[in-house]
Amino acid sequence: MKKAFAVLFAFLFICSISFAEDAISSATLRIEHLPEVETRGNGILVVFFSPDDTVRAAAYTIASALSAELFEIEPVESYTADDLNYFNNRSRSMVEMRDSLARPEITALPDDLASYHTIILCYPVWGGQAPRIISTFLESVDLTGKTLIPFATSNSSGIGNSGRTLQSLTDDSVSWQDGTGIRKGASEEDIRLWAESLDLGN
Ligand SMILES: Cc1cc2nc3c(=O)[nH]c(=O)nc-3n(C[C@H](O)[C@H](O)[C@H](O)COP(=O)(O)O)c2cc1C
């Protein structure tokens, strides 16, 4: 009997570890675990920047719905809680957003974008715009001939004109679709439905 309890305990312990790996602390969305993503090599890449896990949850949901691949934009210098304090005008994020030329460095870029026709670009809204690191990404990779679709999470303001601002950083060969913004309280289902409604020409 003791042995059976020990085996059961060990099993529950292992389960709790594997769940913990997928658990996320997104305060903004009603998603507690990252959805499973099975890629199909269908030419769709979900690129995301998510210093506080909300966009990460959304990006995984989109990739899961579309069987797309994922690429995370990681800053060379991670954003601390102080850096993300938008109540402080002098915090790093606020200073960057006041400077349209700020280009925070990215640790690594995707090896090759040639196999993707569509990129879904996911970011949090910062001061009504995309974080400057998204500009770094757009200016660092070859997007010739690709379709770009912006997707943003925010507390309340929505995607605003952030997609149009980003569009001005790319050349005319890039085809931008209208993106969407989702606000606090959105569910996995809301995001999945949006992803499935996209016209991806396949
Ligand atoms: C520097 C900064 C500026 C922000 N500006 C806005 C804003 O203008 N409008 C809004 O609704 N939310 C704003 N937010 C809230 C984020 O957009 C929202 O919490 C987002 O989902 C965070 O994504 P993440 O958890 O992946 O970092 C801001 C957050 C930060 C850190």
PDBQT file of the ligand as one rigid body, heavy atoms in Angstrom, charges set to zero:
ROOT
HETATM    1  C1  LIG A 301       5.517  50.780 -21.265  1.00  0.00    +0.000 C 
HETATM    2  C2  LIG A 301       4.104  50.312 -21.388  1.00  0.00    +0.000 A 
HETATM    3  C3  LIG A 301       3.167  51.108 -22.044  1.00  0.00    +0.000 A 
HETATM    4  C4  LIG A 301       1.846  50.678 -22.172  1.00  0.00    +0.000 A 
HETATM    5  N1  LIG A 301       0.958  51.452 -22.875  1.00  0.00    +0.000 NA
HETATM    6  C5  LIG A 301      -0.311  51.031 -23.027  1.00  0.00    +0.000 A 
HETATM    7  C6  LIG A 301      -1.243  51.796 -23.808  1.00  0.00    +0.000 A 
HETATM    8  O1  LIG A 301      -0.916  52.826 -24.383  1.00  0.00    +0.000 OA
HETATM    9  N2  LIG A 301      -2.526  51.339 -23.893  1.00  0.00    +0.000 N 
HETATM   10  C7  LIG A 301      -2.935  50.185 -23.268  1.00  0.00    +0.000 A 
HETATM   11  O2  LIG A 301      -4.106  49.843 -23.372  1.00  0.00    +0.000 OA
HETATM   12  N3  LIG A 301      -2.060  49.409 -22.576  1.00  0.00    +0.000 NA
HETATM   13  C8  LIG A 301      -0.767  49.803 -22.445  1.00  0.00    +0.000 A 
HETATM   14  N4  LIG A 301       0.125  49.018 -21.763  1.00  0.00    +0.000 N 
HETATM   15  C9  LIG A 301      -0.307  47.708 -21.274  1.00  0.00    +0.000 C 
HETATM   16  C10 LIG A 301       0.178  46.572 -22.228  1.00  0.00    +0.000 C 
HETATM   17  O3  LIG A 301      -0.108  46.871 -23.581  1.00  0.00    +0.000 OA
HETATM   18  C11 LIG A 301      -0.522  45.249 -21.904  1.00  0.00    +0.000 C 
HETATM   19  O4  LIG A 301      -0.436  44.970 -20.531  1.00  0.00    +0.000 OA
HETATM   20  C12 LIG A 301       0.084  44.135 -22.729  1.00  0.00    +0.000 C 
HETATM   21  O5  LIG A 301      -0.876  43.108 -22.847  1.00  0.00    +0.000 OA
HETATM   22  C13 LIG A 301       1.373  43.575 -22.101  1.00  0.00    +0.000 C 
HETATM   23  O6  LIG A 301       1.881  42.489 -22.876  1.00  0.00    +0.000 OA
HETATM   24  P1  LIG A 301       3.045  41.544 -22.277  1.00  0.00    +0.000 P 
HETATM   25  O7  LIG A 301       2.456  40.953 -20.991  1.00  0.00    +0.000 OA
HETATM   26  O8  LIG A 301       3.299  40.500 -23.305  1.00  0.00    +0.000 OA
HETATM   27  O9  LIG A 301       4.211  42.425 -21.988  1.00  0.00    +0.000 OA
HETATM   28  C14 LIG A 301       1.444  49.433 -21.615  1.00  0.00    +0.000 A 
HETATM   29  C15 LIG A 301       2.394  48.636 -20.945  1.00  0.00    +0.000 A 
HETATM   30  C16 LIG A 301       3.704  49.058 -20.841  1.00  0.00    +0.000 A 
HETATM   31  C17 LIG A 301       4.709  48.176 -20.141  1.00  0.00    +0.000 C 
ENDROOT
TORSDOF 0
